C-alpha cells in the first residue's frame, strides 16, 4: 500500500512520463482548424465550411458515422506538404503528451482511392518523420494499415506498390470496419508482408469477437494486437495472451467514444492489468476521440486513482512492445527509470 498522498499523480507527472504510442492513425489527427486551413490552401469547398459546423460533425455516435467523417475530411490532403503538415502537427502534440517514440499508421488505400498518388502520401509523411527526432525528440516507425472492408487483392496491390517504391514502412496493420471482415480474409497479405521482412500488427477484438484476436495470431502471425479489449470475454484466450505476453494497444477514450464500452468506469483495462496482460495506452484517432495519449492517461488515472507504479508499468509495456531498435528501447527504459525515481 502506498500513502494516499503518493497516489495522486499531478497531470504534469503523467505528461512527463516517457512513453511510446503504438496505435495511432495519422489521418485521425486532423484537427478541424488544420482541415479548414488545408481546404483553403487547396481551394476545396467543404460540406461544413465553418469551424463551428465542422466541430459539430465530430459529435458522431458510432463507428460508421465516425468513419464517414474520417474519410470525408481526408479530401483536404492533396500535396506532400499537406501530409507533412498533418504529421508535424501530430508530433508536436505527441511531444506535449510525453511521447518519446511513435508508431504511426497511415491508410494508403484511402488516398489512392481518391486519386492521390501513393508517393505523395508516403513522401509527405516521411518528410515530417525524418526530422522528428531532431525537432520533437520522438523516434518514429511508419506502418501501412490496410482497410479490412476492402478486398485482399486491393491490399496486396498497394503493398506491392509500397515495396517497389521503397516506402520507409516498418510494418503493416489492418483497420477500419472490423465486424464481418475477419482476419482469415487477409492471410496472403500477411504472408507477403512477412516475406518482405515487415513487422505485423492488426486491429482485432475492438468490436469484433474474441476469435478475431485468436485468428490474427494463428492465421496472420501478428506480433501485436491493436485494441484487443474483447479478448477478456474468453478466459482461455486471456491465459494465452498472458503466457505469450502479446502486446495489446488499448485506446480508452476511443472505446468510449465509439461505444465499444459504455463508460470509462466500465473499461476493462484495470482488469487487463490485474490479470497480467501486456497492455499499453494509446490515442487511436485523437482529433476525433477527445484527446491525445496524455489525455487518455489523465482520464484513466483520474477514473481509477492510478499510482506512479501503475502508469510506469503501462509506459514500460509501450516501450518494450514497440518496433524500436533495442538500443532505443534501452534509452527510453532508462528515462522511465529516472522518472520513477523522482515520482516514488
Ligand atoms: Zn485504430
Boltz pocket constraint, residues with backbone or C-beta under 6 A from the ligand:
constraints:
  - pocket:
      binder: B
      contacts: [[A, 23], [A, 24], [A, 25], [A, 175], [A, 203], [A, 226], [A, 284], [A, 285]]
      max_distance: 6.0
